């Protein structure tokens, strides 16, 4: 080597030796190329020094998965400061109870882990859903609060659903049948059989370019229909029908969903 001597597994290098090694690797005029069998590879080298600076990429090609703070292919006993973006190819885990994710130059918006319960947004902040004039920009898309249930029967995408007496499963709401009301939201995907999981939009907006029976008047109220699962801007009016307000049209084929749980029976 031009600037350093051989090191063995477990050796400790001084700061000067470390800098010489860096010069070997990074200086093309005085550096060298390593060669030899795997048996000559260095398993561990400890560097004694206060700091070290690399002017090129620092890379490890070891693929060890990290499951704790001490078993990944890249480890540090202290904090990690990164100026540029950080890109992760898999999970990001905050392992401490009460962990905080802070956003903004001053960390003014935070999400804090509430032990065993969930996440808490700090005071005077909000979660926003960006949209184009209150409607998703793409057909068959939703924005808002979604909760997962199990289906009690076959359900089609964007069906209005009620909570069944069968273990709290959801089925297709029907303005003709008080037992199938009140509707609690809109299924965001189809499910072909009972027992399948189905996600329900309980508060938010959705767009269905092939639905609603045609173009709607923006601002029109939407009701559970006498046709199971569907919504309609025309309120049911026959004697014995049940009236439930589900939301309002935000576009000719899009709607804001905020179900009223009040049911009115028409005389």
Helices and strands as residue ranges (DSSP letters): E 12-13, H 15-26, G 38-40, E 46-47, E 100-103, E 109-114, E 118-121, E 142-150, E 160-163, E 170-172, G 178-180, E 183-187, E 197-207, E 221-224, E 231-232, E 242-243, E 245-251, E 254-257, E 264-265
